[in-house]
Every structure is written in structure tokens, then in C-alpha cells.
Amino acid sequence: MVSDNNYAVIGNTFIYSGYLRAGDIVNVSGTDFFLSQSFNAATNDRINIQFGYGLDVNNAASELLIGSPYEINEEVKEGKVYRYTDGGARFGVVVGTSVCNVLSPTTVVINGFAVQLQPGNASSVAAQINETRVPNINAAATAENTLIVQLVDVSLAQVNQKLRITAFDATTLSQMGISTYELTQVITCPHNVGPTEFGKRIKFNQYNSVLISAPVGANVVGTTFDFTDDENLDNDTVFDNNATRFVESYANAGAVYMFDLLTNYNGSILNPGAFVYAQSVNSETLNFDLSPYYGDAIDFDGYNVIVGAPRMQGSLLTGGEATTFVNPLNVANWSVYRQSAPIVDINKIENTQIFSAITNNTLINLDYMDPLQGKLLGAVRQNIDYVSSDDPASYNSDTATNSGYLWGELQIGQIWFNTKNVRFINYHQNDLVYNSEYWGAVFPGSDVAVYTWVASNVPPAQYQGPGIPYDITQYAIGSTINASNVVTPIYFFWARNTNLISRKREKTLSDTTISLYIVTGKQIGRAHV
């Protein structure tokens, strides 16, 4: 921002008398408004739905909510709120929704830089944008003649101000085939009890939470039994582990609902997250006459809410009511409760040992394990040839599904850890006691299956051991000459719990022991960290 003493406007000329350095970017803005986009109701099955009765945008105008309080949806709920998202501002990408065909010379402003456009299709417009060399901006055309404008590096942009494309007339963006806002969500009333007028009033705060009122909706009040507001249900009277609740509904009392925006990781206009119901902020005045129209006026600043009920009448009220709500913790309803602690990069661990500073000797070398990152104990891993959820073998039986280089005698004694039905408890939490207790622990219900490649004189369906075949339909067939010089078939397949140790392959543990070590983890008695 500059002082009024440093600039002047004479006719169409802007004069700046201050000091500029090479590389400075000068943004000049005015107070003129230009039509950018029009919005209309998505349905026309009835008249007088009053689309647009209530509306609001967040601070950066990257999210727009428009109420349609008298619209009836498929579930016969009254009231909808349409969410429109500015994909450029939110995610740094604008994708054309229709063909690009600029008909006459025009100007667009991309992140504050004026771009002169000549008539042309998507390829021509993209080339002209790139030739302007707007910092951190790249444009491209699709085979369908639609335009894509995006940031080169999203991390360099301001939150909710990543990519702004504006024009000086209503037709330019339309000819480019792009829209500033796209419909991304339809919000309905959380409580479907009679009429609601949901969407009559809408108000954002600064943190992407929003209030939506339903002035003639029901005030649904929960009933509690010996309830303490903490995380322990053992000192509360609840039903079905608090899954069953008892409520009482006060029709026409009016209700105000709060929604929080839950974003998605690497979100996009196709995956923008959602406004999720957080809580009700309703009046505790339940003794009223007729319809108090609670929620006819609302305001939401920071973590403070005020709600007006202009028609509230009762034994103690004669002409309306205003109710305030305060969140003293300044924390959104939907907030991170617990998250994983930073995870050590095990690839950077070269050696772990206990060393004596007195004798300068290594007292003991320590192993380490982190199954979630693929690190099993060394004694276990050195005995395993394959760790995967897919069968590594190739077969030639009539019912075989794995084909390729045929397995047989050369693979006898190899061991496969089948991870298909194995899950580990997440021990990368921000709780050292929890991590220590469950480090390397297998999730209940997992099947730790470790198989050995075996040979047999009978197919898997007739195999009597040792061990249990992986799949009686999957096997390889070879041949051998018996003591009578007769060629006989030999069958190769996977089997688990064989208790076989292949000394020829320098194995030290059997498949059964390996499985036990994986299940018991840190309890096996080997020194490790």
C-alpha cells in the first residue's frame, strides 16, 4: 500500500512518484465492478423456491454459499444450500468446462497481470498466456479444445488466493470456456422434521466455518442421563455405547446449524472436501408462542455467534430475543484430535549397538524393527525370499492363474511371506507409552501366512504334510525317475507351517517359527531397539 501523496491519476494515466526497485510488482486496483458470473437454481420443479434468499462468501471469496430455503429435495426435505468453489483460488488450477473460442480482442487479468488476447481457440489462447510470462503461470489446451490454466508451483501462492482470473466484461470468461465458481456441494438440513426454511440465513466466520439457519425448523434437544462432559463413558449413563440417544423435538422453534469445512489432502475442484455438520447453536428457551423465527438474523465472528429471534414470545418474553454463544477454546468443532508423530527414516539407520566408553568395545549389536516401513527383524528377514501380497511363483497346472518362467526343483526351500491378510497396528502415534506397547504388533484378525516351496509325489489336494498347501489348484508339475527307472510326476507348490528348514539354502528358521516371530514381534527375546 502506498500513501495518497505518492500517486495521482490524470485522465487515463497513473503517475507514481515513489521509489521503485527492479523486480518490484505494482498492483493497481479500482472500485469498478464487472459482471463475472450468474447463478441460477439447479432445479425448476416448483416456483418460489427463493434461490438466493440467503448467501455469503468466506473471507477470500473462494467459497460461495447460496440458500434456496423453499426448495424440496428428493427426500422431501425443505431447503438447500448450494456450495460454489473457486477452483483457481483454492487449488491453483482452472479447468475449462466448455470449448474455448475467443471471438474478439479482449483483456483478462491473471493474478494481477493484464494479458491481451486475440481471437483464437484453446491452443492459441494458451500460447498467448504463456507468451505474456505471468510469474508462476502455465496454460495448456486439451484435445477437446478446452483451456487449462494452472500454477507451476502451488507452494509459492497465497492460501485461497492462488490463481485469480478476472475480466472486464461478462462474455470474456464465457468465450474462454471457464467459470470462476463451480458447484461442488449441496448442503441439506441435518434434521428432517417438518418445514425448515433451511438456508434462509448464511454466515461465514474467518476460519471456513459457517452458520446456516432454519427459522421454522425443529429444535431437537438431546436427553442426558448422569452425563459428564469428558472422554470417559464409564462414568456416564449411555445406551448402546452412546449409539442410541433420546431426543425431543420442538416444532417451529427455529434452529441454527454450524458446519465446518473439512479439506482433502491434495484437494482439487473434483475433490474439494466438504462442509460437514458440526453442531447446533439453538436457543434454550423452549417456552414460546407460535413461531419465534429463531435464526432470522445471525452473525459469526471468530468463535463468537449471535442469533436473533424477532418473534420470540413467552411467559418471560414480550418482543424477541438475541442469544450469544462463545467458544472459549478458540478451536473448531472438527479439529485434529490426534495425529501420527514424525516418523524416523529407517533407511538412514546404519548400525545400532551398545558401546562401552570404558573399554572401547561393542557390548552388543542391536537389531531394530519397524514393520509399517517394511523392516522386520534381521533374523526373520534373512530367512525370507519374497515379501508380497501376490504369489511370486509360476505354475503349469490346468487351473493355474500364474504363468511365466516355470517354478520347480530349483526353488525348493524358498520362503514367501504373504502380506495379503496382514495389517499392523499404527504405532507411530504421538504417545510414547502407546507406541512402546504396540510397536510391531499385528492387528487383531490378521493372518500371518509364511509359506515354503515344497515338492510332493501327490498334488496339493491329496497332500498330507508336512504343512498345509496354499492353494490346491495352483501347482507346478515336473517329473523324476524313481528307483524302478519309471518316470513319475512330481508336484511343486507352497505350503505353510511345514516346520522345514532348508540347510541347502542356509536357512536358520522354519516358516512356522518365522510366522511366530512376526506375530510376537518384540516379545521374542532378541535384543533390539
Secondary structure as a PSIPRED ss2 file (coil, helix, strand):
# PSIPRED VFORMAT (PSIPRED V4.0)

   1 M C   1.000  0.000  0.000
   2 V C   1.000  0.000  0.000
   3 S C   1.000  0.000  0.000
   4 D H   0.000  1.000  0.000
   5 N H   0.000  1.000  0.000
   6 N H   0.000  1.000  0.000
   7 Y E   0.000  0.000  1.000
   8 A E   0.000  0.000  1.000
   9 V E   0.000  0.000  1.000
  10 I E   0.000  0.000  1.000
  11 G C   1.000  0.000  0.000
  12 N C   1.000  0.000  0.000
  13 T E   0.000  0.000  1.000
  14 F E   0.000  0.000  1.000
  15 I E   0.000  0.000  1.000
  16 Y E   0.000  0.000  1.000
  17 S C   1.000  0.000  0.000
  18 G C   1.000  0.000  0.000
  19 Y C   1.000  0.000  0.000
  20 L C   1.000  0.000  0.000
  21 R C   1.000  0.000  0.000
  22 A C   1.000  0.000  0.000
  23 G C   1.000  0.000  0.000
  24 D C   1.000  0.000  0.000
  25 I C   1.000  0.000  0.000
  26 V C   1.000  0.000  0.000
  27 N C   1.000  0.000  0.000
  28 V C   1.000  0.000  0.000
  29 S C   1.000  0.000  0.000
  30 G C   1.000  0.000  0.000
  31 T C   1.000  0.000  0.000
  32 D C   1.000  0.000  0.000
  33 F C   1.000  0.000  0.000
  34 F C   1.000  0.000  0.000
  35 L C   1.000  0.000  0.000
  36 S C   1.000  0.000  0.000
  37 Q C   1.000  0.000  0.000
  38 S C   1.000  0.000  0.000
  39 F C   1.000  0.000  0.000
  40 N C   1.000  0.000  0.000
  41 A C   1.000  0.000  0.000
  42 A C   1.000  0.000  0.000
  43 T C   1.000  0.000  0.000
  44 N C   1.000  0.000  0.000
  45 D C   1.000  0.000  0.000
  46 R C   1.000  0.000  0.000
  47 I C   1.000  0.000  0.000
  48 N C   1.000  0.000  0.000
  49 I C   1.000  0.000  0.000
  50 Q C   1.000  0.000  0.000
  51 F C   1.000  0.000  0.000
  52 G C   1.000  0.000  0.000
  53 Y C   1.000  0.000  0.000
  54 G C   1.000  0.000  0.000
  55 L E   0.000  0.000  1.000
  56 D E   0.000  0.000  1.000
  57 V E   0.000  0.000  1.000
  58 N C   1.000  0.000  0.000
  59 N C   1.000  0.000  0.000
  60 A C   1.000  0.000  0.000
  61 A C   1.000  0.000  0.000
  62 S C   1.000  0.000  0.000
  63 E E   0.000  0.000  1.000
  64 L E   0.000  0.000  1.000
  65 L E   0.000  0.000  1.000
  66 I E   0.000  0.000  1.000
  67 G E   0.000  0.000  1.000
  68 S E   0.000  0.000  1.000
  69 P E   0.000  0.000  1.000
  70 Y E   0.000  0.000  1.000
  71 E E   0.000  0.000  1.000
  72 I E   0.000  0.000  1.000
  73 N C   1.000  0.000  0.000
  74 E C   1.000  0.000  0.000
  75 E C   1.000  0.000  0.000
  76 V C   1.000  0.000  0.000
  77 K C   1.000  0.000  0.000
  78 E E   0.000  0.000  1.000
  79 G E   0.000  0.000  1.000
  80 K E   0.000  0.000  1.000
  81 V E   0.000  0.000  1.000
  82 Y E   0.000  0.000  1.000
  83 R E   0.000  0.000  1.000
  84 Y E   0.000  0.000  1.000
  85 T E   0.000  0.000  1.000
  86 D E   0.000  0.000  1.000
  87 G H   0.000  1.000  0.000
  88 G H   0.000  1.000  0.000
  89 A H   0.000  1.000  0.000
  90 R H   0.000  1.000  0.000
  91 F H   0.000  1.000  0.000
  92 G C   1.000  0.000  0.000
  93 V E   0.000  0.000  1.000
  94 V E   0.000  0.000  1.000
  95 V E   0.000  0.000  1.000
  96 G C   1.000  0.000  0.000
  97 T C   1.000  0.000  0.000
  98 S C   1.000  0.000  0.000
  99 V C   1.000  0.000  0.000
 100 C C   1.000  0.000  0.000
 101 N E   0.000  0.000  1.000
 102 V E   0.000  0.000  1.000
 103 L C   1.000  0.000  0.000
 104 S C   1.000  0.000  0.000
 105 P C   1.000  0.000  0.000
 106 T E   0.000  0.000  1.000
 107 T E   0.000  0.000  1.000
 108 V E   0.000  0.000  1.000
 109 V E   0.000  0.000  1.000
 110 I E   0.000  0.000  1.000
 111 N C   1.000  0.000  0.000
 112 G C   1.000  0.000  0.000
 113 F E   0.000  0.000  1.000
 114 A E   0.000  0.000  1.000
 115 V E   0.000  0.000  1.000
 116 Q E   0.000  0.000  1.000
 117 L E   0.000  0.000  1.000
 118 Q C   1.000  0.000  0.000
 119 P C   1.000  0.000  0.000
 120 G E   0.000  0.000  1.000
 121 N E   0.000  0.000  1.000
 122 A H   0.000  1.000  0.000
 123 S H   0.000  1.000  0.000
 124 S H   0.000  1.000  0.000
 125 V H   0.000  1.000  0.000
 126 A H   0.000  1.000  0.000
 127 A H   0.000  1.000  0.000
 128 Q H   0.000  1.000  0.000
 129 I H   0.000  1.000  0.000
 130 N H   0.000  1.000  0.000
 131 E H   0.000  1.000  0.000
 132 T H   0.000  1.000  0.000
 133 R C   1.000  0.000  0.000
 134 V C   1.000  0.000  0.000
 135 P C   1.000  0.000  0.000
 136 N C   1.000  0.000  0.000
 137 I E   0.000  0.000  1.000
 138 N E   0.000  0.000  1.000
 139 A E   0.000  0.000  1.000
 140 A E   0.000  0.000  1.000
 141 A E   0.000  0.000  1.000
 142 T C   1.000  0.000  0.000
 143 A C   1.000  0.000  0.000
 144 E C   1.000  0.000  0.000
 145 N C   1.000  0.000  0.000
 146 T C   1.000  0.000  0.000
 147 L E   0.000  0.000  1.000
 148 I E   0.000  0.000  1.000
 149 V E   0.000  0.000  1.000
 150 Q E   0.000  0.000  1.000
 151 L E   0.000  0.000  1.000
 152 V C   1.000  0.000  0.000
 153 D C   1.000  0.000  0.000
 154 V H   0.000  1.000  0.000
 155 S H   0.000  1.000  0.000
 156 L H   0.000  1.000  0.000
 157 A C   1.000  0.000  0.000
 158 Q C   1.000  0.000  0.000
 159 V C   1.000  0.000  0.000
 160 N C   1.000  0.000  0.000
 161 Q C   1.000  0.000  0.000
 162 K C   1.000  0.000  0.000
 163 L C   1.000  0.000  0.000
 164 R C   1.000  0.000  0.000
 165 I E   0.000  0.000  1.000
 166 T E   0.000  0.000  1.000
 167 A E   0.000  0.000  1.000
 168 F C   1.000  0.000  0.000
 169 D C   1.000  0.000  0.000
 170 A C   1.000  0.000  0.000
 171 T C   1.000  0.000  0.000
 172 T H   0.000  1.000  0.000
 173 L H   0.000  1.000  0.000
 174 S H   0.000  1.000  0.000
 175 Q H   0.000  1.000  0.000
 176 M H   0.000  1.000  0.000
 177 G C   1.000  0.000  0.000
 178 I C   1.000  0.000  0.000
 179 S C   1.000  0.000  0.000
 180 T C   1.000  0.000  0.000
 181 Y E   0.000  0.000  1.000
 182 E E   0.000  0.000  1.000
 183 L E   0.000  0.000  1.000
 184 T E   0.000  0.000  1.000
 185 Q E   0.000  0.000  1.000
 186 V E   0.000  0.000  1.000
 187 I E   0.000  0.000  1.000
 188 T E   0.000  0.000  1.000
 189 C C   1.000  0.000  0.000
 190 P C   1.000  0.000  0.000
 191 H C   1.000  0.000  0.000
 192 N C   1.000  0.000  0.000
 193 V C   1.000  0.000  0.000
 194 G C   1.000  0.000  0.000
 195 P C   1.000  0.000  0.000
 196 T C   1.000  0.000  0.000
 197 E C   1.000  0.000  0.000
 198 F C   1.000  0.000  0.000
 199 G C   1.000  0.000  0.000
 200 K C   1.000  0.000  0.000
 201 R C   1.000  0.000  0.000
 202 I E   0.000  0.000  1.000
 203 K E   0.000  0.000  1.000
 204 F E   0.000  0.000  1.000
 205 N C   1.000  0.000  0.000
 206 Q C   1.000  0.000  0.000
 207 Y C   1.000  0.000  0.000
 208 N C   1.000  0.000  0.000
 209 S E   0.000  0.000  1.000
 210 V E   0.000  0.000  1.000
 211 L E   0.000  0.000  1.000
 212 I E   0.000  0.000  1.000
 213 S E   0.000  0.000  1.000
 214 A E   0.000  0.000  1.000
 215 P C   1.000  0.000  0.000
 216 V C   1.000  0.000  0.000
 217 G C   1.000  0.000  0.000
 218 A C   1.000  0.000  0.000
 219 N E   0.000  0.000  1.000
 220 V E   0.000  0.000  1.000
 221 V E   0.000  0.000  1.000
 222 G E   0.000  0.000  1.000
 223 T E   0.000  0.000  1.000
 224 T C   1.000  0.000  0.000
 225 F E   0.000  0.000  1.000
 226 D C   1.000  0.000  0.000
 227 F C   1.000  0.000  0.000
 228 T C   1.000  0.000  0.000
 229 D C   1.000  0.000  0.000
 230 D C   1.000  0.000  0.000
 231 E C   1.000  0.000  0.000
 232 N C   1.000  0.000  0.000
 233 L H   0.000  1.000  0.000
 234 D H   0.000  1.000  0.000
 235 N H   0.000  1.000  0.000
 236 D C   1.000  0.000  0.000
 237 T E   0.000  0.000  1.000
 238 V C   1.000  0.000  0.000
 239 F E   0.000  0.000  1.000
 240 D C   1.000  0.000  0.000
 241 N C   1.000  0.000  0.000
 242 N C   1.000  0.000  0.000
 243 A C   1.000  0.000  0.000
 244 T E   0.000  0.000  1.000
 245 R C   1.000  0.000  0.000
 246 F E   0.000  0.000  1.000
 247 V E   0.000  0.000  1.000
 248 E E   0.000  0.000  1.000
 249 S E   0.000  0.000  1.000
 250 Y E   0.000  0.000  1.000
 251 A C   1.000  0.000  0.000
 252 N C   1.000  0.000  0.000
 253 A C   1.000  0.000  0.000
 254 G C   1.000  0.000  0.000
 255 A E   0.000  0.000  1.000
 256 V E   0.000  0.000  1.000
 257 Y E   0.000  0.000  1.000
 258 M E   0.000  0.000  1.000
 259 F E   0.000  0.000  1.000
 260 D E   0.000  0.000  1.000
 261 L E   0.000  0.000  1.000
 262 L E   0.000  0.000  1.000
 263 T C   1.000  0.000  0.000
 264 N C   1.000  0.000  0.000
 265 Y C   1.000  0.000  0.000
 266 N C   1.000  0.000  0.000
 267 G C   1.000  0.000  0.000
 268 S E   0.000  0.000  1.000
 269 I C   1.000  0.000  0.000
 270 L C   1.000  0.000  0.000
 271 N E   0.000  0.000  1.000
 272 P C   1.000  0.000  0.000
 273 G C   1.000  0.000  0.000
 274 A E   0.000  0.000  1.000
 275 F E   0.000  0.000  1.000
 276 V E   0.000  0.000  1.000
 277 Y E   0.000  0.000  1.000
 278 A E   0.000  0.000  1.000
 279 Q E   0.000  0.000  1.000
 280 S E   0.000  0.000  1.000
 281 V C   1.000  0.000  0.000
 282 N C   1.000  0.000  0.000
 283 S C   1.000  0.000  0.000
 284 E C   1.000  0.000  0.000
 285 T C   1.000  0.000  0.000
 286 L C   1.000  0.000  0.000
 287 N C   1.000  0.000  0.000
 288 F C   1.000  0.000  0.000
 289 D C   1.000  0.000  0.000
 290 L C   1.000  0.000  0.000
 291 S C   1.000  0.000  0.000
 292 P C   1.000  0.000  0.000
 293 Y C   1.000  0.000  0.000
 294 Y C   1.000  0.000  0.000
 295 G C   1.000  0.000  0.000
 296 D C   1.000  0.000  0.000
 297 A E   0.000  0.000  1.000
 298 I E   0.000  0.000  1.000
 299 D E   0.000  0.000  1.000
 300 F E   0.000  0.000  1.000
 301 D E   0.000  0.000  1.000
 302 G C   1.000  0.000  0.000
 303 Y C   1.000  0.000  0.000
 304 N E   0.000  0.000  1.000
 305 V E   0.000  0.000  1.000
 306 I E   0.000  0.000  1.000
 307 V E   0.000  0.000  1.000
 308 G E   0.000  0.000  1.000
 309 A E   0.000  0.000  1.000
 310 P C   1.000  0.000  0.000
 311 R C   1.000  0.000  0.000
 312 M C   1.000  0.000  0.000
 313 Q C   1.000  0.000  0.000
 314 G C   1.000  0.000  0.000
 315 S C   1.000  0.000  0.000
 316 L C   1.000  0.000  0.000
 317 L C   1.000  0.000  0.000
 318 T C   1.000  0.000  0.000
 319 G C   1.000  0.000  0.000
 320 G C   1.000  0.000  0.000
 321 E E   0.000  0.000  1.000
 322 A E   0.000  0.000  1.000
 323 T E   0.000  0.000  1.000
 324 T E   0.000  0.000  1.000
 325 F E   0.000  0.000  1.000
 326 V E   0.000  0.000  1.000
 327 N C   1.000  0.000  0.000
 328 P C   1.000  0.000  0.000
 329 L C   1.000  0.000  0.000
 330 N C   1.000  0.000  0.000
 331 V C   1.000  0.000  0.000
 332 A C   1.000  0.000  0.000
 333 N C   1.000  0.000  0.000
 334 W C   1.000  0.000  0.000
 335 S C   1.000  0.000  0.000
 336 V C   1.000  0.000  0.000
 337 Y C   1.000  0.000  0.000
 338 R C   1.000  0.000  0.000
 339 Q C   1.000  0.000  0.000
 340 S C   1.000  0.000  0.000
 341 A C   1.000  0.000  0.000
 342 P C   1.000  0.000  0.000
 343 I C   1.000  0.000  0.000
 344 V C   1.000  0.000  0.000
 345 D C   1.000  0.000  0.000
 346 I H   0.000  1.000  0.000
 347 N H   0.000  1.000  0.000
 348 K H   0.000  1.000  0.000
 349 I C   1.000  0.000  0.000
 350 E C   1.000  0.000  0.000
 351 N C   1.000  0.000  0.000
 352 T C   1.000  0.000  0.000
 353 Q E   0.000  0.000  1.000
 354 I E   0.000  0.000  1.000
 355 F E   0.000  0.000  1.000
 356 S C   1.000  0.000  0.000
 357 A C   1.000  0.000  0.000
 358 I C   1.000  0.000  0.000
 359 T C   1.000  0.000  0.000
 360 N C   1.000  0.000  0.000
 361 N C   1.000  0.000  0.000
 362 T E   0.000  0.000  1.000
 363 L E   0.000  0.000  1.000
 364 I E   0.000  0.000  1.000
 365 N E   0.000  0.000  1.000
 366 L C   1.000  0.000  0.000
 367 D E   0.000  0.000  1.000
 368 Y C   1.000  0.000  0.000
 369 M C   1.000  0.000  0.000
 370 D E   0.000  0.000  1.000
 371 P H   0.000  1.000  0.000
 372 L H   0.000  1.000  0.000
 373 Q H   0.000  1.000  0.000
 374 G C   1.000  0.000  0.000
 375 K E   0.000  0.000  1.000
 376 L C   1.000  0.000  0.000
 377 L C   1.000  0.000  0.000
 378 G H   0.000  1.000  0.000
 379 A H   0.000  1.000  0.000
 380 V H   0.000  1.000  0.000
 381 R H   0.000  1.000  0.000
 382 Q C   1.000  0.000  0.000
 383 N C   1.000  0.000  0.000
 384 I C   1.000  0.000  0.000
 385 D C   1.000  0.000  0.000
 386 Y E   0.000  0.000  1.000
 387 V E   0.000  0.000  1.000
 388 S E   0.000  0.000  1.000
 389 S C   1.000  0.000  0.000
 390 D C   1.000  0.000  0.000
 391 D C   1.000  0.000  0.000
 392 P C   1.000  0.000  0.000
 393 A C   1.000  0.000  0.000
 394 S C   1.000  0.000  0.000
 395 Y C   1.000  0.000  0.000
 396 N C   1.000  0.000  0.000
 397 S C   1.000  0.000  0.000
 398 D C   1.000  0.000  0.000
 399 T C   1.000  0.000  0.000
 400 A C   1.000  0.000  0.000
 401 T C   1.000  0.000  0.000
 402 N C   1.000  0.000  0.000
 403 S C   1.000  0.000  0.000
 404 G C   1.000  0.000  0.000
 405 Y C   1.000  0.000  0.000
 406 L C   1.000  0.000  0.000
 407 W C   1.000  0.000  0.000
 408 G C   1.000  0.000  0.000
 409 E H   0.000  1.000  0.000
 410 L H   0.000  1.000  0.000
 411 Q H   0.000  1.000  0.000
 412 I C   1.000  0.000  0.000
 413 G C   1.000  0.000  0.000
 414 Q C   1.000  0.000  0.000
 415 I E   0.000  0.000  1.000
 416 W E   0.000  0.000  1.000
 417 F E   0.000  0.000  1.000
 418 N E   0.000  0.000  1.000
 419 T C   1.000  0.000  0.000
 420 K C   1.000  0.000  0.000
 421 N C   1.000  0.000  0.000
 422 V C   1.000  0.000  0.000
 423 R C   1.000  0.000  0.000
 424 F E   0.000  0.000  1.000
 425 I C   1.000  0.000  0.000
 426 N C   1.000  0.000  0.000
 427 Y C   1.000  0.000  0.000
 428 H C   1.000  0.000  0.000
 429 Q C   1.000  0.000  0.000
 430 N C   1.000  0.000  0.000
 431 D C   1.000  0.000  0.000
 432 L H   0.000  1.000  0.000
 433 V H   0.000  1.000  0.000
 434 Y H   0.000  1.000  0.000
 435 N H   0.000  1.000  0.000
 436 S H   0.000  1.000  0.000
 437 E H   0.000  1.000  0.000
 438 Y H   0.000  1.000  0.000
 439 W C   1.000  0.000  0.000
 440 G C   1.000  0.000  0.000
 441 A C   1.000  0.000  0.000
 442 V E   0.000  0.000  1.000
 443 F C   1.000  0.000  0.000
 444 P C   1.000  0.000  0.000
 445 G C   1.000  0.000  0.000
 446 S C   1.000  0.000  0.000
 447 D C   1.000  0.000  0.000
 448 V C   1.000  0.000  0.000
 449 A E   0.000  0.000  1.000
 450 V E   0.000  0.000  1.000
 451 Y E   0.000  0.000  1.000
 452 T E   0.000  0.000  1.000
 453 W E   0.000  0.000  1.000
 454 V E   0.000  0.000  1.000
 455 A E   0.000  0.000  1.000
 456 S E   0.000  0.000  1.000
 457 N C   1.000  0.000  0.000
 458 V C   1.000  0.000  0.000
 459 P C   1.000  0.000  0.000
 460 P H   0.000  1.000  0.000
 461 A H   0.000  1.000  0.000
 462 Q H   0.000  1.000  0.000
 463 Y C   1.000  0.000  0.000
 464 Q C   1.000  0.000  0.000
 465 G C   1.000  0.000  0.000
 466 P C   1.000  0.000  0.000
 467 G C   1.000  0.000  0.000
 468 I E   0.000  0.000  1.000
 469 P E   0.000  0.000  1.000
 470 Y C   1.000  0.000  0.000
 471 D C   1.000  0.000  0.000
 472 I C   1.000  0.000  0.000
 473 T C   1.000  0.000  0.000
 474 Q C   1.000  0.000  0.000
 475 Y C   1.000  0.000  0.000
 476 A E   0.000  0.000  1.000
 477 I E   0.000  0.000  1.000
 478 G E   0.000  0.000  1.000
 479 S E   0.000  0.000  1.000
 480 T E   0.000  0.000  1.000
 481 I E   0.000  0.000  1.000
 482 N C   1.000  0.000  0.000
 483 A C   1.000  0.000  0.000
 484 S C   1.000  0.000  0.000
 485 N C   1.000  0.000  0.000
 486 V C   1.000  0.000  0.000
 487 V E   0.000  0.000  1.000
 488 T E   0.000  0.000  1.000
 489 P E   0.000  0.000  1.000
 490 I E   0.000  0.000  1.000
 491 Y E   0.000  0.000  1.000
 492 F E   0.000  0.000  1.000
 493 F E   0.000  0.000  1.000
 494 W E   0.000  0.000  1.000
 495 A E   0.000  0.000  1.000
 496 R E   0.000  0.000  1.000
 497 N C   1.000  0.000  0.000
 498 T C   1.000  0.000  0.000
 499 N C   1.000  0.000  0.000
 500 L C   1.000  0.000  0.000
 501 I C   1.000  0.000  0.000
 502 S C   1.000  0.000  0.000
 503 R H   0.000  1.000  0.000
 504 K H   0.000  1.000  0.000
 505 R H   0.000  1.000  0.000
 506 E C   1.000  0.000  0.000
 507 K C   1.000  0.000  0.000
 508 T C   1.000  0.000  0.000
 509 L C   1.000  0.000  0.000
 510 S C   1.000  0.000  0.000
 511 D H   0.000  1.000  0.000
 512 T H   0.000  1.000  0.000
 513 T H   0.000  1.000  0.000
 514 I H   0.000  1.000  0.000
 515 S H   0.000  1.000  0.000
 516 L H   0.000  1.000  0.000
 517 Y H   0.000  1.000  0.000
 518 I H   0.000  1.000  0.000
 519 V H   0.000  1.000  0.000
 520 T H   0.000  1.000  0.000
 521 G H   0.000  1.000  0.000
 522 K H   0.000  1.000  0.000
 523 Q H   0.000  1.000  0.000
 524 I C   1.000  0.000  0.000
 525 G C   1.000  0.000  0.000
 526 R C   1.000  0.000  0.000
 527 A C   1.000  0.000  0.000
 528 H E   0.000  0.000  1.000
 529 V C   1.000  0.000  0.000
